[in-house]
Amino acid sequence: MTEAGEKLKRENARLTAKLALMTLGSFAFGFALVPLYGVFCDITGFGNQKALAQAATVAPQAPDDSRTVTIEFVAELPNVGSWEFRPVLASMRVHPGRLYRTDFIAKNLTGHDTVAQAVPSIAPGSVAGYFHKTECFCFTPQKFAKDEQRVLPVRFIVDRALPRHLDRITLAYTFYDQSIRTGS
């Protein structure tokens, strides 16, 4: 092989090595983003959906009766499973700082005893740090007998520190039958 051919071969090998390192670096960066996003959410409170699945301890606040926020309630079911799941109210207007209660209704239509778990989400994600649940059926799995229907309560407070431009919050639950996921 000629000297020019050898040089071209070395340059191609170096370029291939650089591209392989860039590819591996991109994959490593992608995997690192998951925990980095969690840290970012914990620090800023933005998009912190984990807080929705835990009971909050909220210091008593004087309600802000001069302001109202509309809370919309959404109930979703995955495509698999046989359940009835819905909010009792589609929405309510609340005053920040005051404790409220709303209810969801769930009915087991699976034909057998089962356990279900509700997974909460909130929109916009930036309000997660201002929406505090003191009681929720989503905190623990729910055991249902065959054909059992139950009222599932949620108690919550919207923090007075919620930015004024945010006047609408959507609280959604997806209700999963755990026996389908685990195969039991």
N, C-alpha and C positions, 0 to 999 in steps of 0.2 A: 504494500500500500504506500502511496506517496505521502510526503510530509504534510501536504495540504489536507489529504484525506484523514491522516492521523489527528491533525488539529481539529478538524470538523467533528470527528468522532468524540474527542475529549470535550469539546464545547457542548455537544448534544448530551453527553453523559452528565455534565454539570447542570445543564438546563433541566434534564429529567430529574436529577436529585433535588434541585430547587423546587420544582413543581410538586414532587412527592412530599417534601417538607411543608410546603404551603397547604397541600391537601390535608395532611395530618394535623397541622396547626388549626385549620378551619374546623375539622371534626372536634378537636380538643376544645376549641373556643365554644362551639355549639353545646357541648356537654357542660362546660363551666357556666353557661348562661342560666341554667336552671337554678342552681343554688344562689348565684349572684342576684337573680330576680327575686328570690325569696328574701335575701338580705335587704335588697332595695325596698321591698314592700314592708318589711318589719320596721325599717328606719323611718320611712316616709308615711306609712299608713296607706299609701296609694295601692289599690288593688288587693288589699289584705283580706282575702276571702276566708282565711283560717279563723279570724276573729268572729265570723258569723256562726261558727259551729261550737262556740264556747260561751258559757254563761258569763255575763258581764257583771261586775260589781260597780255600780254607779253611785257616786255621791249625790245626795238629794240636791235638786236644783229648783229654783223658783221658775215656774213655767213662764215662757214668753208668750203671753196672750195676745200680743200685738202682731204676731206672725203665725201663718199657717203653712204647713207643708203637706202635700198630697202623697200618701203612701199607696201604691198599687200592689196588689197581691196576685201572684201567678202560681198556678199549680200545674206541673208537667209530669207526664208519665213516659217512661221509655216505651219503645215499640213492643217489647216483650212483657208478658205478665197480664194479669187480669185484676185491675183495681179500679175503684172509683176514688178520685182524689180531686178536691176542689176547695177554694176558699169560701167562707161563708159570705164575706164582703169582697167585692172587686176592688174597692179602694176606701180610704178614709182620710179625712183632713185632721191633722194633729197640730198641737202647739209644742214646739221644742221645749224640752225640760219636763214634760208631763209623762207619767207612766200610762201606757195603753195596753189593751188586750184585744187580740183578734183570734179567730178560730178557723181551722181547716177541718174538713170532714174527709175521712178515709174509710173505705169499705173494702174488705177482703173478698174478692170474687174468684179466687184461685181454685176453690173447691177443696182446700185443705188448710190446716193450721200453718202459719208461716211467720216470718220475721221480715220487717221492712225497715228501711233507713231513708230518711229525707236528707238531701244534700242542698244546702242553701246557696243562693247567689244574690248579689245586689247590684243594681245599676243606678246611676253610674258608679263605677268602681271606686271613684274618689270619695264617696260618702261612707265607705265601710268603717272608717274610723270614728264616724259620728253617729252610727246606728248601733245601739246597744240592746241586745236581747238578754233579759234577766231570766226568762223561762222559755224553753222551746222544745218541741217534740223532736227536733233534729239533733239534740245533744246525745241521745241514746237510741239504739235500735228499738223498734216497737214490735211487740209480739201480738199477733192477731189470731183469734180462733177462726175457724171456717165461717164465712158469711158475717163476721163481726164488723159492725160499723162503729166508729168512734169519733168524738170531737177532740181535736188536737189543738191545744192552746199555744199562743205565742204572746209573751209580754215583752214590750220594748219601750225604749226611750230614744227620741232623737235629741242629740246633744244640742244645747243652746249655741254652741260654737260653730254649728253648721254654717258655712258661708251663705250669705243672704241671697246670692244669685242661684242657689240650689233650692228649688221649691217643689221638686217631684222626685220621688224615690220609688224604685220597683224592687220589691222583695219577692224572689221566686224560689220555689222548692221543686226539685225533681225527686219523685218518690220511687225508690227501687225495691223490688222484692229480692231480698238477699238469698233466698233459696234458689233463685234462678242463676245468680252469679256464682254461687258456690257449688251448684249442682246437687244440692241435698233435697 
